Amino acid sequence: MAWRTLGRRVRVAAEATNGNPVIVVDGARLVLPPGARHFRQLVTCTRCGEDFASAPVLNAGQLTRELSQVCGRCMVNLP
């Protein structure tokens, strides 16, 4: 399902910290968690700098190169 949704040429770039492969499509870094039906885009937390998986990518139009988001751990600790 996930591969057909993108409909583009993909390449495996590296492995994520949890062992899942990181896939690069049009400059966006994606990961397919175990058991998931759709890729999730890897984004960098603007506060701590850690990479985390964002919402599912349901179509190729949702691919962006740079997203500004805050991870769940930092969100809990916001002032």
SULVENSUL-V931906 format. One record per residue. N is the residue number from 1. RES is the residue in one small letter. SS is DSSP state (helix for helix, strand for strand, loop for the rest). PSI is psi in radians with two decimals (* if undefined). Layout:
<<N:RES:SS:PSI> <N:RES:SS:PSI>>
//
This chain:
<<1:m:loop:-0.86> <2:a:helix:-0.74> <3:w:helix:-0.69> <4:r:helix:-0.55> <5:t:helix:-0.73> <6:l:helix:-0.76> <7:g:loop:0.52> <8:r:loop:2.93> <9:r:loop:2.26> <10:v:loop:2.76> <11:r:strand:2.52> <12:v:strand:2.17> <13:a:strand:-0.75> <14:a:strand:-3.13> <15:e:strand:2.42> <16:a:loop:2.97> <17:t:loop:-0.48> <18:n:loop:0.15> <19:g:loop:-0.14> <20:n:loop:2.45> <21:p:strand:2.49> <22:v:strand:2.23> <23:i:strand:2.38> <24:v:strand:2.18> <25:v:strand:2.07> <26:d:loop:0.65> <27:g:loop:-0.16> <28:a:strand:2.39> <29:r:strand:2.20> <30:l:strand:2.68> <31:v:strand:2.53> <32:l:loop:1.72> <33:p:loop:2.68> <34:p:loop:2.29> <35:g:loop:-0.08> <36:a:loop:2.63> <37:r:loop:-0.29> <38:h:loop:2.64> <39:f:loop:2.73> <40:r:strand:2.40> <41:q:strand:2.35> <42:l:strand:2.23> <43:v:strand:2.80> <44:t:strand:2.28> <45:c:strand:2.32> <46:t:loop:-0.26> <47:r:loop:-0.90> <48:c:loop:-0.24> <49:g:loop:0.07> <50:e:loop:2.47> <51:d:strand:2.46> <52:f:strand:2.78> <53:a:strand:2.25> <54:s:strand:-2.79> <55:a:strand:2.76> <56:p:strand:2.53> <57:v:loop:1.91> <58:l:loop:-0.30> <59:n:loop:2.88> <60:a:helix:-0.39> <61:g:helix:-0.29> <62:q:helix:-0.04> <63:l:loop:2.19> <64:t:loop:2.66> <65:r:loop:-0.62> <66:e:loop:2.09> <67:l:loop:2.42> <68:s:loop:1.94> <69:q:strand:2.86> <70:v:loop:2.33> <71:c:loop:2.89> <72:g:helix:-0.66> <73:r:helix:-0.75> <74:c:helix:-0.58> <75:m:helix:-0.67> <76:v:helix:-0.58> <77:n:loop:0.26> <78:l:loop:2.47> <79:p:loop:*>>
//
